[in-house]
Structures are given as C-alpha cells and as structure tokens.
Amino acid sequence: MTEAAELPPAPEQARDVFGDRFEDAVRYAELLAEAGVQRGLIGPREVPRLWERHLLNCAVLSEVVPEGVTVCDVGSGAGLPGIPLALVREDLKITLLEPLLRRTNFLSEVVELLGLDHVTVIRGRAEEVMGTLQPVHVVTARAVAPLDRLATWGIPLLRPYGEMLALKGDTAEEELKSAATALSKLGAVETSILHVGEGVVDPLSTVVRVEVGESPGGVRFAAKRAKAARTGRTRRRR
C-alpha cells in the first residue's frame, strides 16, 4: 500500500487569491488530499502539488470570466476548476456537471461543507442535460477531452454569444488548429489563447477561449434545443 503524500502548506499567493475564502480553500485542499485520494478522484502523486498545479491554476481562470454570469463546469470531476472558481467569485452562479455518482457525491459534500450557496451539482452528461439545463454564459472545463470533442459537449450548453473557457497545457495551440473546422461547425465565431495568473502561478495557466455567435452548437443543436423547448411547454400545459 502506497503511503499517503503530505499536503504542503498553502503558499502566500493563495491568501491573496482566495481572500476571505482562504480557510475554505485550505479545507478543500485537505479534502482533495484525503477523501479525494481515498475515493480515487485524484492520484496520490498530485497531493504535493495540489496548490500550484490544481487550486491556484484553476482559481486564476477567474481573471477572464465576466462578472455576474452563469457558468457550467463540464466534467467537473473533483471540482476543478469549478470549486476554486466558486471560492474566488461569489458573483457567479455555477453548475458543476459530472456524470459519475462517486464524484457528484464528493462535490455535493464539498459544496455543503464550504457553504457554496451559489453552486449547484448536477449528475449527468452534457448531451443529456440539454433542454433541461438553462443555457449559460460560460462553459468551463479542465482535462476533460481534446478540444474538438470537448466542444461538442460544451458549446451546445451556451446561450447565444457565450463562451467556452478550457484550461489547457502545452498542446493548446495545436489543439486549437486541429479543431478549427469542428469549432466553426459548432457556431464558434472567434477563438484565442490566453495566459493568466501573472504573479500567482509559474508557468502561467493557459486558457483556450471559444466565443460563439447566435447559434451555439450549430444548426443541429439549435433544432434539438427548439424541440426540447416545445416538449417542455407541452408538459407544462398538461
């Protein structure tokens, strides 16, 4: 049996980033290092670098999320980036979307323990919740899938003129190039690569931003949304 790695103390940058929620961020890190490892949500080798590689890396995504918007964190897993984002941005209304029960159980426990009243946990796949989940301004994701596949799940959840923000690594530029055709078909009108976290994380966090036009998801998904809306109205009249 592998001996559990020890969670290092929070770096000074964490106090600045999380502010009044710093103690909650510490508790979340402890939960990841303990229950998260025990339940197989993160690997034990990630514990020594939880702060820099995971919590802070995700929290700095807040630099490019507009104020007061709705957010859906697709494939939230252990809550990355959704939970760190929620800790630093109480102005956001965040949905953590995750298909696996053991992960949604963990997420629900974290949300309740930390008193994140602006966060909702939903169990399901992105393609399953369309029509039941209100379209959001921003979709976030981290380490879920290659960009072309991620876009087919995330972009249809956006409202018109929304954006998908995907935390990526060194492959960001390559993924963006290879996904160009797929993104265009899904209604993307502009793409860019952003680097955030100056003075907080090194290297900087890389974010692929995909902005959509009036038909997020493309024609096929627009028809699917319209059908879901009609079905919803029919059910309400009954």
DACOR-V201531 format. One record per residue. N is the residue number from 1. D_LAST is the distance of its C-alpha to the last C-alpha in whole Angstrom. Layout:
N_D_LAST, N_D_LAST
//
This chain:
1_58, 2_57, 3_58, 4_56, 5_56, 6_57, 7_55, 8_57, 9_57, 10_55, 11_57, 12_57, 13_55, 14_52, 15_53, 16_53, 17_50, 18_47, 19_49, 20_48, 21_46, 22_49, 23_49, 24_45, 25_46, 26_49, 27_47, 28_44, 29_47, 30_49, 31_45, 32_45, 33_49, 34_48, 35_45, 36_44, 37_47, 38_47, 39_43, 40_44, 41_42, 42_46, 43_49, 44_52, 45_54, 46_52, 47_52, 48_56, 49_54, 50_51, 51_51, 52_53, 53_51, 54_47, 55_47, 56_49, 57_48, 58_44, 59_45, 60_46, 61_43, 62_43, 63_45, 64_43, 65_40, 66_39, 67_38, 68_35, 69_33, 70_30, 71_31, 72_30, 73_33, 74_32, 75_34, 76_35, 77_37, 78_39, 79_38, 80_40, 81_40, 82_37, 83_38, 84_42, 85_40, 86_38, 87_41, 88_43, 89_40, 90_38, 91_36, 92_34, 93_31, 94_31, 95_29, 96_31, 97_29, 98_31, 99_30, 100_33, 101_32, 102_36, 103_36, 104_32, 105_34, 106_37, 107_35, 108_33, 109_36, 110_38, 111_35, 112_35, 113_39, 114_40, 115_37, 116_35, 117_33, 118_32, 119_31, 120_28, 121_29, 122_26, 123_27, 124_26, 125_28, 126_27, 127_26, 128_23, 129_22, 130_22, 131_18, 132_18, 133_21, 134_21, 135_24, 136_28, 137_31, 138_33, 139_33, 140_36, 141_37, 142_41, 143_42, 144_39, 145_40, 146_42, 147_41, 148_40, 149_38, 150_36, 151_35, 152_33, 153_31, 154_32, 155_32, 156_28, 157_27, 158_29, 159_27, 160_30, 161_33, 162_33, 163_35, 164_36, 165_39, 166_40, 167_43, 168_46, 169_50, 170_52, 171_50, 172_48, 173_50, 174_50, 175_47, 176_46, 177_48, 178_47, 179_43, 180_44, 181_42, 182_39, 183_39, 184_39, 185_37, 186_34, 187_34, 188_37, 189_39, 190_42, 191_43, 192_46, 193_48, 194_48, 195_50, 196_50, 197_51, 198_55, 199_57, 200_54, 201_54, 202_57, 203_56, 204_53, 205_50, 206_48, 207_45, 208_44, 209_42, 210_39, 211_38, 212_35, 213_34, 214_31, 215_30, 216_30, 217_30, 218_31, 219_29, 220_28, 221_26, 222_25, 223_23, 224_22, 225_20, 226_19, 227_17, 228_16, 229_15, 230_13, 231_11, 232_10, 233_9, 234_7, 235_5, 236_6, 237_4, 238_0
//
